[in-house]
């Protein structure tokens, strides 16, 4: 099994180009199932979750070709409706093929999803919403078996709570449903806006009618398109925090700063200097890091996917800080490993009290999930000496070429077998 060896402590200096968004690519890939025309996707990140989703699409009958221009997907002969556990078990986004399969074929059998062990993430919100479009379903031996005998029909649906996955699944499904669908209490993450942009470019008819309300007019025909996926805002946020925690000087390119305004403002408040340009920014980490109180929230709030990383930075703050995790109920698994490196973090339910003025010590560590694994790298980058991080397959699910990108800006890091 592969491990990462990290030698601290160097200031990161140089330039990092941000990859395409994993969390935007996955629903867009699922949405390609609606089309019987050629679709070319550009800027897909080379990470394991994308490879898994492409394998899932192939198992459903999609033809996929990698070219210089991007990833070409053809679904003119796509006719399979079974998404197996073996392909869906490693990522929760597998459930996103349910909506398009039902929309296109009126039936589907899709495994309940897997992914990181950071919370229950039930799919009942997806299923109850789909039932309002005319879907009948049952769960049998870990599979959702769903049918829409009359096809999907538009309806008014209000989500009981904000759910990114359910919003994505319903937008895709309703795009081909008969009539009009109105979705209320939608998630408004930039990745969802990217999905809507993709579908509209393909020929769907989706309009935002207020901040969290979408109107979808069902269509029957779509066209051949080429589409560039947006940048990965979580990757961008991770490298911003890496610069802040190592007191480095990084230029972050291939981004839209407006989309990560919350993260930029927080890092400025904590003491970093950030110079913003059109599609890039420069961050200079400060020796003095201020303490704060943070709570994770749906966009445009502070993202849960950056909670572990910002915790590492707050260990370096001048006083105690408080983090409240309001999205997932089991997302402090990195705390025990950070404490083994000398951090003093106390958790109580969904709250973590982070003591400041900490110098991390090198250690052998165990990654527990995707974002926890990268937080351990950040801590190791500041520790004087060698740290080893085990179970880095989590990391490969969501970060493209992380060692290469970090090496290029001065980190001493290598992958070992």
N, C-alpha and C positions, 0 to 999 in steps of 0.2 A: 504493500500500500504506500502511496506517495505521501511525502511530508514536505513542509516548507522549513527551511533553515533561515533565520533572520538574525543579522548582527546589527545591534544599535550601537551608538546613537549618532546618526548623521542628519544634518538639515537637508531637506529635499529642495533641490533647485533645478529649474529647467521648465520644460513644456510637456503637457500631456494632452493628447487628443482624445476626446470622449467618444465612445462607441455608440452604436444605435441602441435604443431602449429595448431591453428584454421584456419589460412589462407592457410595452406598446406592441411589440412584434407578435407576442403570443395570441392576443385576441384578433389581430389582423390576419395572422396565418389561419386561425379557425374560420374567420369570415370568408376566406378565399373559397371555402367549400360551397358557398352560394353560387359562385360563378361557373359558367361553362366556357368562358373565354380565357385567353392567356393573360396571366398577371405576372408582372415583374416587380419584385420587391428589392429595393436598394437599402443599404445600411443595416441589414440584419446583423446582430452581434454574433460572433463565433463563441457561443457558450453552450453548455450541455442542455439546458432547458429548450433551447431552439432546436438543437439536434433531435431531442426527444419529440418535440412537436412535429418536426418534419417527418420523422419515422412514423408517427401516429397518422399523419396525412397520407403517407405512402400506403400504410396498412388499410386505409379506407379507399384506396384506389386512385389517389392523386399521382400525377406524373410530375416529378421535380427534377430540374436541371440547374446546375450551378454554371453561371457564365460570367464573363468580365463585366457585363452590365448589371448583374445581380442574381437573385434566385428566381428562376422562372417556374411558375406553377400552372399546370393545366388540369382541369377537372371535367373535361368534356365526357370522359367515360367513367367518372367517379360514381360508383353504385353501391359501395359497401356501407353498412350502418352499425358496425360493431367495433367499439373502442375497448380494447382489452386491458385488463388490470396490469399486465406486464409493461405496457407503455404509459399508463396513466399514473402508476403508483409513485413515481418520483416527483411529480409536479401537480399542483392543484389546478393549473390552467387546462388540464385535459378535459375538464367538465365543459369547457367553452365550445367543444364540438357538438354538444347536445342541441343547442338552439339551431344552428345551421342545418344539421342532419334532419331535424324534425320539420324545418321550414321547407327543405328540398324533397325529402323522401316520405314524410308523414309518420315515420317511425325510427326508433334508434335504441340501441342497447349500449350504455356507456358505463364504465367502471366508476365507482366513487373515487374521488381523487386522493393523491398523497401530497408530498412536498415536505417542507420543514415542520418539525414538531413544535410549533410555536403557538398552538391554539387549536380549537375545535373546528373553526371555519365551516359550519354546516352548509349544505347545499339546499336546505329547505326553502330559503328565500328564492333561489332560482326556480325550484320546482313549483312552488305555490304561484309564482308569477306566470310561469309557462302554462299552468292549468287554466289561467284566465284567458289564454289565447286558444283554448280548446284542447289542451294536452291532457291525456289520461296517463297516469304513471303508477308504478309500484317499484319497491326496492326488494330485490331478491338476490341472496348470496353475494352482496356487495356490489350489485349492478343496478343502475336505474334502467328500467324497461319502460319505454314511453311510446305512446301512439297518439296521433292526431287524425282520427278517421276521416274527418271532413277537411283536413288541412288546417293551418293556423288562421285564426280570424282576429282582427284588431279589437282592442278593448282599452279601457282606462285602468291603469294599474298604479297603485301607490306602494312603494317599497316600505315595509315596516321599519327598517333602519337602513342607513346608507351602506351599500355593499358594492364594491368595485366589480367583482365578478358577476354578480346578478345583473347589474346595470349593463355590462358588456354582453352577456348572454341574451338578454331581452332585446337590446338594440339590434343585434345580428338577426335573431329569430323574427322580430317584427318587420324587418326590412322587406321580407318576402310574404308577409301575412296579408290576407285579404282585408282591404279597408284601412282604417286609420287607428293607430295606437298612440295613446298618450301615457308616458311614463313620468311619475312624480317622485320626489325625494331621491333623485338620481345622484350617484357619485359624479364629481366633476373633475377628477384627476386629469392632467394633461394627456395621459395615455388614452383616456376615453374620448377626448376631443380629437386625438389623432385617428382613432378608430372611426369616428363619425366622418372626419375629413376623407379617409380612405373610401368608406362606403359611398359617400356622396360623389366622389370622383368616379367611382365604378358605375354610377347611374342610379343609386338609391336616392330617396327623398326624405332627408332627416333635418329637422329644424329645432334649434333651441328656442323655446318660447318664454322661458324665464331662467333664473339662475340654476335651478335643479329640476326643470321640467322640459321634456323632449316630446316633440310631435313627429310621428313616423308614418308616412304614407306608403303603403305596401306597393312594390313594383314587381314586374314579371321578367323584365329584361335588363341585362347589364352589359357593359362594354369592356373591351381589352384595355388595360391600363398599365402604366409603370408608376410606382409610388415609393418615395423615400421615407423610411421610418424615422421618427423624431429621435433626438439624442437621449441618452440614459441619465436622467436627473439624479438618480441614486448613486450612480458611479461618479458623476460630477461632484455631488455632495461629499462622497467618501474621500475624494482627492483633495477637496477644499479643507476638510478636517485634517487630513494627513499633513498638509502644509502648515496648518495652525498648530498641530500638536508637536511637530518637529521644529517649530519656529523657522520654517523654510520660506521659499520664495518661488511660487509656481505660477505659470501661465496655463490656464485651462481653456482649450479651444474646442470648436465644433459644438457650441451650446447656444441657447437663447436665455440670457441672464434673467429676463422678466419672469420666466417659468420657475426659477429657483430663488425668487425674491425673499421668501420667508427664511431660507437657509442663509442667504447673504446677509440679511439684516441681523440675524442672530449672531453670526460670526463677527460682524462689526461690533455688535454690543459686547461680545466677549473679549474684544481687544484687537482683532485682526484688522489690517488695512486692506481694503479691496478696491481695485481700480477697474471699473466696468467699461467695456467697449461693446461694439455691435454684436459680434458672435463669439466673444471671448472675455475673459477677465484675468486679472493678476491678483494673487493673494500673497500678502506678507504677514507671516505669523509674528505675534508679539511675545516678548519675554513674560509680560504680565498678562495673565488670563483671569478674567472676572468670573465670579460665580453667578448663578441664575436659577430660576425655576422654569422647567419646561414641561409641557404635556403634549403627548402625541395626539393628532387629530386628523380627520379626513382633509384632503386638499381644500383650501389653501393653507391648512395648519401644518405644524411640523410633522414630517413623515415618520411613521413607525419604523420604516426601513433604514432610518439614520439614527435611531435611538441608541443602539449599541455603540456606534462610532462616536457620537457626541458625548457619551458617558466617559469614554477614554479621555477626551479633551477636558472634561470637567474634573477629572482626577487631578489635573494640573492647575486648577483654579485657585485663587487666593483664599477662598473660604468654602464652606459647605454649599452644595447645590442639591436641588430636589428634581427628580424626573418622575412624572406620572405617565404610565403606559395605559392609554385609554382605548387601544384598538385590539390588541391580542392579550389573552390572559396568561400566557406562559412565555413571555418574551424577555425574561431576565436570566436566561441560562448561561450567558457569558459572564455573569457577576462572579460566580465561584472561581472561574479561571482567572479573571482580573484580580480577584483577592489573593490568589496564589502568587501573583506577581507583585504583591505588596499594596494593592489598592485597599481602601477601607470603605466598602459599600454595604449598606444595610438595606434589605428589602422587607417590605411589609405589604403583602397583597400586590396591588398594582403601583406601589410607590417605592422609589429607591432614593435613599439619602446618600449622597456621594461626598466623601470627605476630600477636601482639596490638598494642595501642596504635597502631592505624592510623587516619589521617584520610583518608577517601575523597575523591578529586578528581573533578569532573564529567567526563563523557566521552560520546561516541557509542557505543552498545552494540548487541549483537546477541543476541536471545533464541534459545536452542537447544531448549528444551522448556518444558513448562507451569510446573514449579516453579522452574526456572532463571530464567525470565522475571520471576517475582515477587521473586526474590532481588535482581535488578538494580534493581528499584523501591526495595526497602528500602535498598540501598546509596546510590542516588541521593537518597533522602530525607535522608541525613545529609551529602551533599556540598554545599559552598557553591558555588552556581552552577547552570548548566543542563546537564542530561543528556538525551540522546535515546535511546530504546530502540526498536529496529527489530524487525520480525517478531513483533508482539504478538498475532497470531492464535493463538499458543500459549496466551496468557493467557486469551483469550476461551473456550477450551475448558473452563476450570474455575473461573473467578472471576466472580461475578455483580456487575455495576456497580462494578468495583473503583475506577475514578476517582471516581465519585460518592461512594462510601463514604469514600474517603480525603480528598476535598475537604471533605466535611462535618466532618471532624475536624482541618482546618487544613493539609492538604497542598496544595502548589501543583503541580498536575498537570493536564495536558490532553491530549486525543487530537487528533492532527493528520493530515491526509491528505498 
